[in-house]
Amino acid sequence: QVQLVESGGGLVQAGGSLRLSCAASGRTFSSHGMGWFRQAPGKEREFVATINWSGGSTYYADSVKGRFTISRVNAKNTVYLQMNSLKPEDTAVYYCAARAVGVALPSIHSSEYDYWGQGTQVTVSS
């Protein structure tokens, strides 16, 4: 059982930066592959970024490559999403997600995650 809580969302101007945090419960955080997804109103949830258990493997959606960085600090049970050069099309609710205990690989598929946070709103104005 894992509980995730996102924070750090807000309103920023285009070109600005924002850092999202996802705090996880439990003592097995380092055993989970983690991911960030986002969902805009009326649209399907889409993959943003993912990271393996150690942080050594990361993958990004084409739409955010070069602008977003996913990282994790296992000792803090926290995964981060640093978002730079934000665009209005980045506006969405952002969710962090954890794979099952012992599933340490990253994944771009939401169906392969077992635990989800409540989401944090990111709004980018033009």
N, C-alpha and C positions, 0 to 999 in steps of 0.2 A: 504494500500500500504506500503510495506516494501522493503527496499533495504539493501543488505548485501554485505560487502566487507571483504574478507579474506586477511590475511597477515601472515608473519612469516615462509613461506616455504623457502627451500634452499637445499643445498647439505651438507650431513653429512655422517660420516663414520658409519659403522655398530657398534651397541652398544652405539651410541651417543643419544642425546636428542634434541628435537625441540619443541617449543611451538607455536601453531597456534592461531591466534585471528580472530574473526569474529565480526566486528562492524556493528550494525544495526541502521537504521534510525527509526524515529517515537517515539512516547511517550507511546506506549503500549507494549514495549518489554517484560515485565514481564508476559504478557498474552499468549505468544507463547511457545509451546513446540519447542525445537530446536534439530537439529541433525547434525552430520558430516557424510559425505559419501566420497568415493574415487573412482577414475577410472584410471586404467592403460591403456596404449595404446592398442587398439584392444580388450579390455575386457569390460564387462558390469560394470555399476556403482554398488558398493556394500556398504552396511551399515557398519559404523564404530562405532558410539556411538550416544546416544540420552539422553536428559535430559528434565525433566518437568519444569513447570513455576517457581517453587521455588528452584529447584536444589536438592530437596530431593529424587528424583527417577532418577536413571541412569541405562542404559543398554548398553552392549558392544557386539560387534561381538566376537565370540570365538577366532578369530585370533589375537585380540588385548587385550584381558582380562589380567589384571595384568601388562600391559605395558603402556596403554593409560588411561588418565583421562580427562573426560569432566567436565567442570564447567561453571558457569555463574556469572556475576556481573550485576544485573539488573539496578543498579544505573548508570552503565557505558554503558548500552545497548550493552554488549559484552559477547560472549561465547568463551571459550577457549578449546583447545585440547592439553594437555600436552602429548607428546610422548616420552617415554623412551625406552631404550634397542631396538633401531630401527634395523630393519632387511632389507636386500635388497628387500624382497618381499613387504615391505611397500611403495616402490616407486610408486607414483601415483600423480595425481592431486586431491587435497582435496577440497571438497566443503562443506560449511555450508548451512543449510537450516532452514527455519522457517515454522511452521504450520500456519494455518489461525488465524486471530485475535480471541481470545477467546477459541481456541483449545489448551489447556494447557498441555495435556498429551504428553508423549514421544511416538515415533513411530520408528520402524525399517524399515518401508516401504517408499521408496522414493516417491511413488504415493500419499502419505498422507501429503506431504509438498507443500506449495503454493509458496514459495519464495526461490530463490537460489542465492548464490553469484557467482562470476566469476571464482572461483577456485584459488588455489595456489599450485605450484609444490613442491613436496617433493621428493628428490632423495637420496637414501641411497646406498653408495658404500660399497663393501665388503673389 
